Every structure is written in C-alpha cells, then in structure tokens.
Amino acid sequence: MCGIAGIIGLYNEIQLDKMLESQDHRGPDARAKYFDSEFCALGHNRLAIIDLSSEANQPFLDNSGRYIIVFNGEIYNYIEIKATLCDQYNFKTESDTEVLLAAFVIYGESCLEKFNGMFAFAIWDNQEKKLFAARDRFGVKPFYYTLLNNTFYFSSEIKAIHAAGIAKEPNEKVWASYFAFGSYGMPDETFWSNIAQLSGGHFLEFENQNLTIKKWYYFEDEVAKQPKNLTFEQVKKQYVVLLKDSINLRFRADVSVGFNVSGGLDSSILLALVNLQEDNSKINAYTFFTNNSDYDELPWVEKMNEQTQNPLIKVLLKADEVPALTQKMQWQEDEPFGGIPTLAYAKIFEQARKNNVLVLLDGQGMDEQWAGYDYYTQNNEATIQGVQDSPYKINMLANSFLAKAEKPLYPKLFNDEVLNKQYRDLFYTKIPRALRFNDRASMAFSTELREPFLDYRLVEFAFSLPLDFKIKNGISKFILREIASEYFINDLAFAPKRALQTPQREWLQHNLKEWVTNCFTELENSIYGDWFNKEILQEELKKYFEGNIQSSFHIWQCISLYQMLKIKDNVVF
C-alpha cells in the first residue's frame, strides 16, 4: 500500500518532489525517485507490508533494467504466480512488486487477468519510451491523471496533481450533479477540472504524446462463465470455500493484521472466518461507537465477540471532535466524502496505527453481490437504504448552476432489473465511492485496508446466482445468513439489516448547530455562493433545525463544499 506519482514529458524534479510530499501519509517508510532524462520522472511513497527490506523499495527495476514500476496495492496470489515464473525469471526479493513486474515482462497486458489483488501501477519502458498503467477490476486502488500540454501526470491522490502545478478549478458539471442527484461522478470523472481517473478494470498507454485507454475486465462475460444449475447446498459449499480462500490470501503480510467489525451480518461472517486463522487469539477487532444507543452497534458487536474472544478495541467518536476531524479528512479526501461515519471510520485507522496494526480487513461488498438493500426489489431508482423522501434539495440551487447538472445514466447489461441495480452499485455508485472514502481514511494514518468480500471470484459467482438464492421469503442475503448461522446463534445471523450509522442527523441539528450555521454563512459569502438560491438555502437550513431531519445529506453537501473552500494550495487554513 503506497503512493505513486509520475510525469511523462516535460518535467522538473521539484514538481515530483511536491507530488510525493503531498502523499507522504500513503507511504512513510521510504520515498524514492527514478528519472529517464527528458522523458520520464517516477516517484514512490512506500508503506512496507510485504518484504520489508529496502531491496523491495520502489521505483523497482526488472533484471534487464528496461522496465521500471511504481505500484500501489497488493497482489494477494503473488506466491502462486511466482512459482509459475521461477523458470523464466530470476527473482531477487520476496515482494509482490517484483512478481507483478516479472509477470508483465513475460505476459504483457494479459498479466492483469492473473492477478487477484488490489492495484494501481505504472510501468515505464525506457527502451520504447512508453508508459503502461492499470487499475484493478473494481478500482479498489486509485489512479488519477492529467494530460496537459502534451505532458502526462499521474498520482494516487488528486492533491498530488495539484501540487505539480495543475490549476485547482472545480468541475462544475460534477458538482452540480452531486447536489442535484447525489452523483459522485462517473468512473472516469473527478470533482476537479482537467483531472480524470482511470476506471477500474481499465489500462492505459502513453507513447509519443498519445494516450490510449482500454478496458481489460469484462464483468458480464465472467459472470456468464459461472457454473449453472447448482443446488442450494452446492452453492453454499462452493461459496464458503471461496470465502475462506479469499480471507486466507488477505492475511499475507509481514506486519500485524486486524479487522473492522460492526454488528451486522457481513461482519459476523468476517469475524467467524478470521478466527479460522492460525493463532487467531492475537487478531485485534476494531469497532466504533458514539455513546448513542439509537445508533451504536456495540452491543451486537460485543455479543458476537463473546463467541470468539478477539481483543476488541472500541473507538469513541464524540460530537465535539467533528469540526476539526472534518477539516482534516476533507483535505485527505480531495472530494466530497460520506459524512460523519467516515470520520468514525478514520478514527479506527488512527487507533490501529497506534497499536502497530498496519493492515485491516473490512466487510465491504456483500450487499452489492447478494442484493442486500431494500431498494433492489422496489420499483424505483433509489440508491440509499430506507429513505422515502428525496435527500436531494434541488430547490436550493440557482437555476444557472442546476442547468449544468446531468442525471447519471448507467448501463443495463443484464435482462434482470435487480442484476442491473447490483451492477450499478458495484461499478458506478456505492462501491466506487465507499472504496474512495475508505482508501483515503485508511491512508490518512498510513494503514492498509483490504476488502476480502470484493475478491472477484466471490463477486462473479454470487452475482450469477438466481434471485431466490439471495432473497427467500422476504429475507435478504439468505445464503449468507445460512452460512453465518453455522457460527453464530440465529438472533445474530438472522437479525434485520441495520445501516451502519452515527447520530449525524441529530448532531448536525443540535450539538453542532453553531458550526453548521457558520459553514452555511461562509458558503453563501464565498465565490461559490452564486451556485445557490440563498433564500431557499436558509429556508432548508431553518427547516432542518426545526426538525425536518429525515435526511441530512443536503446539509452535509454544503458543509463539504465549504470545507473544500478552506483548502488553498493543498494547505488547510
């Protein structure tokens, strides 16, 4: 887990230094650079997880010296891949970085299909003067880029590209769509002009000032290859085998590994299977709470943990911490993020780092592959669990700004509407934004987050199954509950879904009222105040304070924009 940066074309070393400095939190263990004079500058911030030796530092050169890689992420099956390459490549380290580079040297772009992992990497060919870069199937690891005046910039975070001197100007279409429709942009977009992201499952090549982008992962084709007509018991057995293997692979590390746990079904499965690891008594479990019984899942977590007895580290988030932590995380995230739950999550990573636990596993991805949200079987376009009224307050926006919004249209590759909603959430809405929030929250404290339930084998297999294997007699994620019931009593395994929440609505209404009011006032008086109908903006705030708090999304949107305004030249004021 690291930070990568590079400039292909005209550059000066100071630009690369500033890019690396802005991403230092992503890799505090080593910082290094590589230059191909007049052609290429590559940089790397290393967080050492596998093969802690300096020989595994990056930028990393292959044996011939022709290829140089900067890599962020992990190739979990690197041991198996390495075993197949030993006769063709002389390995010098025990790192997955060298395995990735060797696989590229031998297989070319088809190496991507062999990787089970999370990755964003760039490889410079100093013979052909050509860059190859790729991103993992679901876009777990970030890759941002800009092509300006025939020079190509790339990095792990948006702030690094701004640090290189690229002007920081809002992409008003994306911002308007965010306020109007709750969209965080399409997979290749960002909230900033002239900065794009490489979509998950794509690779790019940059040569002779020409950029080409190609898709390498075709999810629908892989789903079609899955076995058909399996019985319920066969599916359950095969899925458990894949689950166990996925978690085993994600325990490969030369540092301590822990995991995040909430009180839900997905966490109960993670908790159970983590404890199949050898020496499991030393695996820390982390959870957060807010001292609010209406939201806290701590009682459920403690009840689950009674059966496994993991060391349970409980992290408290208090309302008075929110303003300062919001400012820090807004700088970290570069774009709007998911509100106070993200702040609570960030505190978990901060505590893990203090405990010298540098890798955490998380339960993201089960709802999307097993149709776990209520709206999957409803005739609507909702993307938020349990919300009836629209959380988007279009009336707050000035007509000229609203006109720039574009309602996102998502491809429908399947004949089944539930599958299309699952596909949307996997590749366009829920998973992409959750992965971004979580990557930045973990890297803010130099810790690595791994998502075992997003192993592509699990997702493809579960996605291919009939709906009645996922929802039975009105019970969602039915097979998962059957699996969990083998480890936990039924009131845990068959408990209804509870959204992972904090008292955000109440805190913004009461505890943080003065802070919220100030954010709105400053926003109105800023250069972006003309994005809004100021009279209606105040009316909506007044309604919220008076009790209309079914959703706090529109309040958080304004706070997020205001906090962004306070960041100038990558420095928070």
Number of C-alpha atoms within 10 A of each C-alpha: 28 31 33 32 29 30 27 26 21 14 19 13 13 11 19 24 18 18 31 30 15 22 26 22 22 29 24 16 16 15 20 15 19 18 16 13 11 11 16 23 23 28 25 32 29 27 26 23 22 17 17 17 12 11 12 20 22 25 24 22 20 18 15 8 11 15 22 22 27 29 32 27 25 27 23 20 18 23 15 10 20 21 10 11 15 12 9 11 16 11 16 11 15 17 23 23 26 23 25 23 25 25 24 17 16 13 12 12 15 12 16 23 12 14 19 20 25 23 25 28 26 27 23 26 18 17 9 11 15 19 22 20 22 27 28 27 27 24 24 26 25 27 28 24 22 21 19 12 9 14 17 22 25 27 28 28 24 28 23 29 28 21 22 22 12 16 14 18 12 14 15 17 18 23 27 24 22 21 23 24 18 22 19 23 20 17 17 13 18 21 22 20 17 17 25 19 22 23 26 25 20 20 23 17 18 19 16 12 14 12 13 10 15 13 13 18 18 11 18 14 10 14 17 13 11 14 11 10 9 12 10 12 10 10 18 16 13 13 19 15 12 16 19 16 14 22 21 16 18 22 20 19 17 13 15 18 23 23 24 23 25 26 24 22 24 23 21 25 23 22 26 18 18 22 17 12 14 9 8 15 12 14 20 20 24 24 23 24 20 19 14 11 11 10 16 20 23 20 13 15 24 18 13 25 19 9 13 17 16 21 15 17 16 16 19 13 21 12 16 11 10 20 15 10 16 19 19 16 22 24 22 23 21 18 20 23 25 16 22 23 16 20 22 23 20 25 21 26 28 20 16 28 17 11 12 13 20 25 26 24 23 21 23 18 23 20 21 24 24 24 23 21 20 16 18 20 13 11 9 8 9 16 17 14 14 12 13 10 8 14 19 18 17 18 14 21 21 17 14 12 19 21 13 15 19 16 13 15 9 15 11 13 13 12 8 10 15 17 23 17 23 22 22 20 20 20 22 21 21 18 21 22 22 16 20 18 23 25 23 27 27 25 25 23 22 25 26 26 27 26 19 25 23 25 23 18 18 21 19 20 20 23 23 19 21 13 17 15 18 21 17 12 7 10 16 23 25 21 22 21 22 15 16 24 18 12 18 20 12 13 9 20 23 20 14 12 18 14 14 12 17 24 18 21 21 17 17 23 23 13 13 16 14 11 14 21 18 13 18 21 15 17 22 21 11 13 10 13 17 16 20 20 17 19 10 15 20 16 12 18 17 14 11 20 17 11 11 14 17 13 17 18 20 21 24 20 20 19 25 20 18 23 23 18 16 15 16 11 12 16 9 14 9
